[in-house]
Every structure is written in C-alpha cells, then in structure tokens.
Amino acid sequence: MKNILFLLCYTSSVCLAGVSTVQRGQAFRDLGSEVVVMHIAAHPDDEDGATIAYIRRHFGAKVYTVFLTRGEGGQNEIGPELYDELGVIRTRETKEAARILGSVPLFMNFSDFGFSKTASEAFGKWGGPSEVLRRVVYAIRKYKPDILFTNFNTVSGHGQHQVAGICTITAFDAAADSTMFPEQLRLPGLSLWQPRKVYVRRFGSGKGDVDVVIPIAAIDDLSGKSYLDVAAEALRSHKSQGMDKVDLSRFTRTTSGYDLVRQNSVYLSDSTSFFGGIDLWRGVKNSPFRDLRDFIRLFRPDMEIDTVLHRVSIAQEMIHALPVPATSFETRVVKEWKTELGSLVRAVSDIQCDFRLEDSIATRNQDIVCTARILADNLAISDVRARISSASGWAINERQGVAPVVTSKMFERDFVIHVGGNAFLTIPRARYQYNPIELNQDITADFFLRINGFPVTLSSTVSPDIAPEQTLKVIPSTIWIEPSRAKRGVELEVEVKSFLPKQMTGTISVTVPPGWSATQAKFSIAREDDFTKAGISITAESNVNEGEYQVRVKAEHSFEDVHVRVQKVSVADDIEVGLVTSFDNTIETVLKELDVSYQLLNDKFLENLDLLQFTSIVVDIRAYLVREDLRQFNTRLLKYVHDGGNLVVFYQKDQEWRQSYAPFPFSLGRDRITNENAPIEILDSGHPLFTKPNIIGNSDWEGWVQERGLYFPTNVPEEYERLLSSNDPDEEPLTTGYLVALYGKGSYIYTSYVWYRQMKEAHPGAMRCFANMISYPLYRAK
C-alpha cells in the first residue's frame, strides 16, 4: 500500500506542471456554462463519444455518462479474463476514455449477462423495471442534468440497449415525482429534479431529417482536433473490445442526429445545439445568484493572472455571502461554480494542489498518513490553511511530531486519517465493483490561502480503496476430475496477498469431502501489498462417485470455495493435438486436464512443421483476428486436412472471416442464440461426434452459461453436415452452428457454439463434446 495516490482537485488529469493553452481556454469556457448533460448507455464503449466531446468542449457543459453495466459479459480480445475480472478491465478502460472525452463516468452496477434480444429479459435479470429506474433516477437527482440523451431506442437491438432507452425516457418524469423512490430524498445532495429535454439518437439520419444535428466533424478551436478525432482517441482505450484496431471515421457520418422525445420547456428548433429554447435562469431575477452569474460571465481568457485571481477572490466571497439556495438549480450551480473557479485558478496559475495518501489501499481501523500540499513555482502563496473532511465514522487529526512546511512557494502539512471500522470494501475489485451506488467514502481537502495576495479557496478529493486484511485467490476456481485418474490429484495455485502494515505468516489449508485428501502450504509475506504463491494438491477418494463437490481453501483471514466436478470424459488413446491460440487459454487448460499431449503452434510451426504429426489441430476463438501467421499459412492447414488431418475451428467473427479459410467456402452472419437454456436437437444422433468416445445426450446441454452460440455460418454448401439445431424463443431454428465435412482424406469441423465459456466452468457435456472433436479422426467414416 506504499504506492502514493495523487488526485488533482476535481479533475481526472495529472497535476498541472505547465498548463497548456487548451486547458486554459477550456477552463474559461467551462466557467461560462452552467449546463449539465447526462448520457445514458448500457455498456462501456456504447457512448456517443463524438457528441460528448462536442458538448463538453464546444459548450463547456458538464457531461456525465451513466453506464448500466461494466461490460463484463462481453468478449475479451486482450486476454483470458472473463466475467467479473473482465469488468475490472473494462471499468479501467472506460475511465481512461472518459478522461479523454472530458466526461464523468457513473456505473449503475447491473450485471452484464451477455447479449439479449429483449428488454424484458434484461429487466428480469436486473430485478425488474423499478430497480433499474431507481438507480437511474438516483443519478439524475444527484447530478441534476438539464439534458438527457441516449444512443438507443426502446424497441430494437440489444435488449440491454433497449433498457437504456426506456429508462432514459421514463426517468425524465420519475426523477421529479415525489412518490417515486422517496427514500432517496433523505440522502445528502439528492432532491427532486426535472430535466429540460430528452434526446434519442437516430442512426443513419441526414441533416434536416432530425430535430438536432451535432456537427461532430467540426474542429475544436482550442485543440485544433475534430470532435470525431477526440472520440476516436477515446474509443481506442477500449482495447479489450478490440477498439484500438477500429477506424471510427470509416463507419461514422460527419454529423450525429437526435430526435427530441420529451421536454418541459418551450422548444425552439435548433440544428446546432441540444439547448435551443432552454433558459436555465427563467424565473430567477434580481437575485444574488443571478448577480453572481453575471459577474462570472465577465471572465475572459485574455485577462492577466492577477486580474483572474482578483476576480476569483471576489466571486468566491460572493458565493460565501449567498443565502441558502431555495431551489435545486441554485444548489447545483453554486456547487459547479466552486469547482470551476478552483479549476480556473489552476489553469491560469500553474499551481499544484494535491491531497496525497501514503497508502492508497487501506484496511478498516488503519491509520493513514496523508499530506495536503500546495506548490507554486511562479507565484507567491501565503496564509495557507487546510481542512480535511471524510466519511462518517472516520477520524482526522494533524500528524504529531511533524512540522508543516511553509514557504512562499510551498505549503505541506501531514494529517492522520483513522479509517472507520464500518468502511465498505472495494478490494478485490472483481468482487466489490458492484457495491451499491449510494456508497461514498471520499476524503476532501479544502485549502484556504492567498495567491499573490488574493484570497482563494481550492479543494481536492480522493477516494481510497479499502481492502480486507488478506485476500486469497485460487487458480482455477472450478476444477474437473476424471474418476479413473482421481488418485493422481489436482494441482491448484493459491495466491495470498497481505494488506496489513506488518509481516504476515500462516498456513494454506483445504477442507475437503470425507475420504478426500489435500496438502497444506506454509507462507510468509514480508510487508503490506506483497503477495506469495503456493501450490497445493487435492486428491479425491479412489472410488469417488460422479457429481459436484465443494472444497474450501483457506488461510488465517480469508477463504475461497472451489467448485469440483467429477465426471467421466473419454479421449481416444495416443492422440496429439496442435493448438492455434488466440487471447483465451481455456482450451490449453482443458487439454492438460484431459491428459492430452499437445503443442502450441507458432508461426514457424505453421509455416514449416509437418502438421500431419497431429491427430487434430484446434483453432481457438477469433484466432483469425489476432494471428497474422494463421491468415498467412491457412492454406497449409487446408492441405493438412486434405492429407488426412482433422481441423477444429471455434467461432470467429463475421468481419474477421474470409470464405477461403474453409475448404468449402461459407460466410459468417450475425445470428446468435442468446438463451443459454435454448433447446438443442441433435440432427444425427448416430454420428461419431455424438457417440465416440463419449455418448452425447440431452443432459449434456443442461447448465450452460450466458449463451448457446453466435456468428452462425450462412450460405453453407451441401458438403457440410449440420449436426445441431437450436433457436431462441419465437425464432426459426439455426442449424449451422456445428458443421463437419470430409475433405480429401481428412475432416473439417466448424462450430459457433460457445464451448470455451462452458469448458472454463468444467461443464461435463462441453468437455465430452470437445473430447469427441479432437478424437474424431479415429472414428470418422473412411
């Protein structure tokens, strides 16, 4: 926990060490705008980044982007992580994209369960329409946007996208209705709020065909970049979705069109702005709030530093003298002014203002040393005071025995924060990233000082991570045991990490079912934030019955439950498998578990190796995207099939597929079966792929996770035998998800079913089907 955490006041950028003209100009622009906009999306990368960049940079509006999920149900193009671990990656990528766009991301923490075709399915998975609406209304009441907009309509496309569209429109009135979620109104900072307008994007629309046209290809006069270019840079942050390889300009128009679907003010047609017809100050006349607004609007970028500082000092004093706000709008705009005046001071003065935690990850009841610091290279500072505030139940005191550093260029004072015993955990992120959205444990440092003699106030906020004393991670978390090899035991890797500021020693032990045995492992961790890894072995009893079992791996302060499946899976004797990997490692893990000899095929092997030494070669999911050597030497794989080999190709994506990759060409479409429980019909129950060496029956399709298959082949020639039929409710059967063809002396298998997700969970049916695929050459028709 000794990595130092710096947070610049109310910004997500690093401390300013040489402020650019762009930052300075944007700070003045931001101060001159009181507009707040909220974009509602379902997943990371769903946002209309170009429109966000335009609104944020051109108008200086504050932009919040609400994400219903963290995107953990998608695919991962940079590694094997899926589900919760993928959610951690996509959260990090989303925050980086938001930094580039200038927006603030807000996560509603619903689970991303994969592609869905209806809003009703998404609502059902997420606790119903009321729960989804409740969280969106919370965000609206807290951040009080004037404009809501979304990319999604309410009736078509991804079901989770439809929910985003539905809730955007429904929340417009619900946030202002005192009978809706009244418990929220007792929370600090939340109050009834009615946005002014709701816009829904209309894709493919031309200028004049929609209510508002956003000129996303226009150039930002501060940075010299187009808003589309800014969006493209942000989109490239989503590497786990392959967006770093996408050219946004190839499939994006020079404008974005939006339809106005709800409003509560007189709407004037305006082809350049979301804000036509809106007067935020309607009804606020001859008040100190309006006087302050008029004063703030006199700030200009060409002002000298001392003039800006003098005016900021006056504006902050006017804020201090304001009466208690009588409306939610007055409350919101005062809060914005405080933030933007502080940002302006930084932008013109190059002052560094930070609040630094020596431990960015703490445990409950731990004391954290923190430092409040002001650094001014070119200006004089004086009369500096710092006030620290934190969450309820935490304590703050000045650090004893350490004198503050006070010069005309620098102020530094240490404090000690005692973390509350009720602090909510945020580490491990994969587990706690779905905490209730209402939780907040920010620590704020307010600085009162003079800069070149002018009194100003600056603030900085940080939110520390809170970890348990110890975490324990087991790899793999689900294991499979073949009954005939039960005596061999299964090796597990256990990682123990300490978050206590002292040495930690202990023992890793395992609780197993009666008749089983397990090894133990001693561990020692020298200091906080360090970890150690140890191997342990679990051995089932020799006559173990097939079924599912639970074992618990534990240390002194933590434990993890490991799911064990004991199932018989047969593989043909003496087979050798070649594996063309992509970004997932599931197949390699399964080959090890099946005790199958295999070899990873790199570019040299694909180019020069005698491929016929392999009984089967497996091409992993989307390998044609990430393996240039596979694309280059695919003809050698087809020759391998023709000469007697067996090539098994797992699902690829339509844009990444060429018909020539297959011995008998076919295309890939966008059809998918999203219901993981969709009925499966075996079209040829006597085919060797369903009988040898494992007999595949109805039970082998039960208990799947997330979905059945995706990117099903189209225009499939008659040389392929179709092996399975399945479909989502009320849709036509799809019969091209599992294909096999004889080609020359060999065989070619292509399958769009998501076997890898099932095998990652040691699903017995998926394991048996895979074993049949790689054993197929020993049983196929001659």
Buried (B, 14 or more C-beta within 10 A) or exposed (E): BEEEBBBBBBBBEEBBEEBEEBBBBBBBBBBBBBBBBBBBBBBBBBBBBBBBBBBBBBBBBBBBBBBBBBBBBBBBBBBBBBBBBBBBBBBBBBBBBBBBBBBBBBBBBBBBBBBBBBBEBBBEBBEEBEEBBBBBBBBBBBBBBBBBBBBBBBEEBBBBBBBBBBBBBBBBBBBBEEEBBEEBEEEEEBBBBBBBBBBBBBEEBEEEEBBBBBBBBBEBEBBEBBBBBBBBBBBBBBBBBBBBEBEBBEEBBBBBBBBBBBBBBEBEEBBEBBBBBBEBBEEBEEBEBEEBBEEBEEBEBEBEBBBBBBBBBBBBEBBEEBEEBEEBBBBBBBBBBBBBBBBBBBBBBBBBBBBBBBBBBBBBEBBBBBBBBBBBEEBEBBEBEBEBEBBEEBEBEEBEEBEBEBEEEBBBBBBBBBBBEEBBBBBBBBBBBBEEBEEEBEBBBBBBBBBBBBBBBBBBBBBBBBBBBBBBBBEBBBBBBBBEEBEEBBEBEBBBBBBBBEEBEBEBBBEBBEEBEBBEBEBEBEEBBBBBEBEBBBBBBEEBEEEEBEBEBBBBBBBBEBBBBBBEBBBBEEBBBBBBBBBBBBBBBBBEBBEBEBBEBEEEBBEEBEBBEBBBBBBBBBBBBBBEBBBEBBEBBBBBBBEEBBBBBBBBBBEBBEEEBBBBEBEBBEBBBBBBEBEBBBBBEEBBBBBBBBEBEEEBBEBBBBBBBBBBBEEBEEBBBBBBBBBBEEEEBBBBBBBBBBBBEBBBBBBBBBBBBBBBBBBBBBBBBBBBBBBBBBBBEE
